[in-house]
Amino acid sequence: MTKPATPFTPTVDADGTPTVCRCCGRHAIGIGRGTKADPGFLCRKCITIVEDLSKMDRLDVYELAALDAGVDAVGAYLSEIGKTDLAECDELDARMIVKAAWLGCAEGLRRALNEAPF
């Protein structure tokens, strides 16, 4: 079994209802590209580019840089609030951790693309 191209799996709940987009993590609808175990549901925006999504097998160098920046952002946030055990986090902390990861990934991707040779 190959590793998913993105971390947004599974895209379906126990009842078979679409949950998150396999590509971007937004709210998915009932169209996807995947297997019987995980249909790889997509959101409305990603459905419009599904032909290109079928070519995605691995994260590229820019996406990996974005992922690393997201990890760094979460680490910085946890240091800022003085917590290392995620079980100690309340709902607001949990949301802020996700926000830090999301914004960190976005900023990391922008930085990586600014350094790209094109």
Secondary structure as the mmCIF struct_conf table of DSSP 4:
data_model
#
loop_
_struct_conf.conf_type_id
_struct_conf.id
_struct_conf.beg_label_comp_id
_struct_conf.beg_label_asym_id
_struct_conf.beg_label_seq_id
_struct_conf.end_label_comp_id
_struct_conf.end_label_asym_id
_struct_conf.end_label_seq_id
HELX_LH_PP_P HELX_LH_PP_P1 THR A 2 PRO A 4
BEND BEND1 ALA A 5 PRO A 7
STRN STRN1 VAL A 12 VAL A 12
TURN_TY1_P TURN_TY1_P1 ALA A 14 ASP A 15
BEND BEND2 GLY A 16 GLY A 16
STRN STRN2 PRO A 18 PRO A 18
STRN STRN3 VAL A 20 VAL A 20
TURN_TY1_P TURN_TY1_P2 ARG A 22 CYS A 24
BEND BEND3 ARG A 26 ARG A 26
STRN STRN4 HIS A 27 HIS A 27
BEND BEND4 GLY A 30 GLY A 30
STRN STRN5 GLY A 32 GLY A 32
BEND BEND5 GLY A 34 GLY A 34
BEND BEND6 LYS A 36 ALA A 37
STRN STRN6 PHE A 41 PHE A 41
HELX_RH_AL_P HELX_RH_AL_P1 ARG A 44 ILE A 47
TURN_TY1_P TURN_TY1_P3 THR A 48 ILE A 49
HELX_RH_AL_P HELX_RH_AL_P2 VAL A 50 LEU A 53
TURN_TY1_P TURN_TY1_P4 SER A 54 LYS A 55
BEND BEND7 ARG A 58 ARG A 58
HELX_RH_AL_P HELX_RH_AL_P3 VAL A 61 ILE A 81
TURN_TY1_P TURN_TY1_P5 GLY A 82 GLY A 82
HELX_RH_3T_P HELX_RH_3T_P1 LEU A 86 GLU A 88
HELX_RH_AL_P HELX_RH_AL_P4 GLU A 91 ASN A 114
TURN_TY1_P TURN_TY1_P6 GLU A 115 GLU A 115
BEND BEND8 ALA A 116 ALA A 116
#
